[in-house]
Amino acid sequence: MLTTTDPRSGVSAATDLEPTTDEGVDQIARWAASAAHELQSRGREFRARLLDAMAAGVLEARAALVAVAVSETGLGVARLPGEGG
């Protein structure tokens, strides 16, 4: 079981996450290589639509993502937008 630590308070908490095994990392790398090949074969227009959909999903989940980022990094809400580039 992996834990997380709030950098502001130093308090650790359990998560429901398990460490990834070496074999699991290898499998994920194979899936990524396969996905890269598939995406390349789909063409630029498909990839552009996919990126637009992914961006929309991130924007839709922004509040939840910011809450997690604040708790995991210790950065304040005001500072986070500047960290994204």
Secondary structure as UniProt FT lines:
FT   STRAND          3..5
FT   TURN            7..9
FT   STRAND          12..14
FT   HELIX           22..42
FT   HELIX           44..60
FT   HELIX           62..73
FT   TURN            77..79
FT   HELIX           80..83
//
